[in-house]
């Protein structure tokens, strides 16, 4: 948040903390301390695929992803939307699930990076929860960018420390069958 809406400097971080706490007091956000892997600086996808590209080496990608998570978990303060915020701005209230905090923290980082660098693409971001009702007999990605007609433009998946090669292969096969590009972060 500090890098996205403030300048990310120590002074900007303090200003971000004040701004976020103001939203907590206004009951648009709630905060919690979580244990998660230290944030990875995700500058580009681990792997990108588009129709016509070669099949990825899923075993190698899973090993690369696993090696990124060598450090011990640390405490992070996170901010999540409340039910009140969801009613005013749309979407769903934030939920914490202990087994997926590292994954969710990093997926949020992918979204915020997109928001900073390509805000017009970030407007087309839809979450796994939004995609779920329409994804019968298909993989359910973490997120996707939608075309104006509602079809998938690009699938986005954050590859955690315990993703087996088979899961990556299934993402590939599903996207390949639909000719939908994807990014593995």
N, C-alpha and C positions, 0 to 999 in steps of 0.2 A: 504494500500500500504506500509506504513512504517513497519508494522508487517511482511509483506510477503517478501519484497525485501530488507529491512533494518532491523536493530535489534529491532525497536520499542521503544528504549530508547529516552530520550530528544535529545541527540546528533544525534541519528539515525533519529528521526523525522525531525530535521533541515536539515539533509542530504537528506532525502526523499523530503522535500519541494524544495530544490535546484534542485534535479534531475527532479522532476515533472515540475517545472517552466522552466527548460531547454527544456523539451519536448513540453511545450506550445510555447516557442519562436521558436522552430523548426516546429511548426504547425502540430504536431502529436496528440496533446491533446489540449482541451480547458477547461477552468475551470469556475465554477459558484458557487455562494453562494446559498444554498437552505435551506429551513426550513424542518426539519424532526425530528422524535423522536430520542432521544439519542440512540446511537448504543447499541444493546443488544449483550452481549458476548455469542455467540451461540457455545457451546461446543459439543453439540450432538443434533440429531433431537428430536423434541417434541414427535414424534411417527414414528415408522417404521413398515411396513407390508410386508409380503411375502406370497406367496400361501400356504395355509394350516393354517395360523394364524387366530385368531378370528377377528370378525368384530369390528372395533373401536367404542368407545362411542363418536360420533361426537359432541354431545351437550357439553360434558365435555371438549373435545379438543378445541372447539371454545371458551369456557369460560376461559380456561387456557391461550390460546393465547391472548385473549382480556385483561386479567389482566397484561400481560407483558408491556402494553402500558399506564401505569398510568402517567408517567412523561410528562411534556409539551415539545413541539417541541423546538429545538434549531437550531442555524445556523451551517451548515456544509459546508466546501469547498469540492467540488467534481471535479473530472477530467474525461473527456469523450473523446473518440476517435473522431478524425476529419475525414472528407471524405478522406483526404490525407492519413491518417493512414490506413483506411479501404482499400484503393487502394493498398497500399504497403503490408500490413499484412493480408488482408482478413477480412471478417466480415462486419459489418455495422457501420456507424458512430453513436455515442451516441446521444440520445435525452433525453430531460427533459420533464416530464409530471407532473405538480404540484400535481395532486391527488395521484400519485404513488411514490413520492420521498422516503418515509419511506420504502415502500416495496422494491423498487429497490436498495436502499442503503444496506438493509439487505440481499437481494438475492446476491448482489455482495460480501458481507461478507461470505456467504455460499460457493460461488465459491472460494474465496481466501483462506478460511480455507482448502478446498479440495486441492487446488494447493499446499499449504504448507505441508499437511499431506499425500497426495496420488497423486503426480503429474501425475502418469500414468493414474489414473482415470480422473483427470481434463482434460487430452487430449481428452477424449471422451465426454466431456460436450457439449451439444448443447442447444441453447437458444430457448425460446418460438417463436421468429421470424423465426428461422430456421425450427422449427417443424411445424409451422402453415400450410404450403401448403399440408402436408400429413395427417393432422388430421381432416378429414371430419367425421362428426357424432361421434366424440370422444371428450373427454375433451382436453383442450390445457393447459398442465402444464407449469410452469415457466421455467423449464429446464428438461433435461434428460441426462443420460449417455447412449451412444449407444454401442452395441456389434460390433465387427469387420464387421459383415455382414449388419450393418445398422439398425438392429432391436433394440427396446428399451430394455435396460438392467435394468434401474432403473429410475423412475420418481422422480423429486424433486419439491416440492411446498413450498413456504414460506407462512405461515399462518399469515395474517395481523390482525389488530385489529377489522376489520369489516367483517371477513369471517363468513358467516352464516353456521350453521351445514349442511344445504343442499348441499352447495358447497363441503364441506369435504366428505359428503356421495357420491356425484357424482364422486369425485376423486377416492374414494375407489371402487365404483361399476365398473367404467371404467377399473381400474387396475386389479381388481379381474377377470373381464370377459376376460381380455387378459393375465392373470397370470403374470403380471409385478409387481415386487416389487416397493414400493414407500417409500419416506421419507417426512414427514411433518416437516418443520423447524419453 
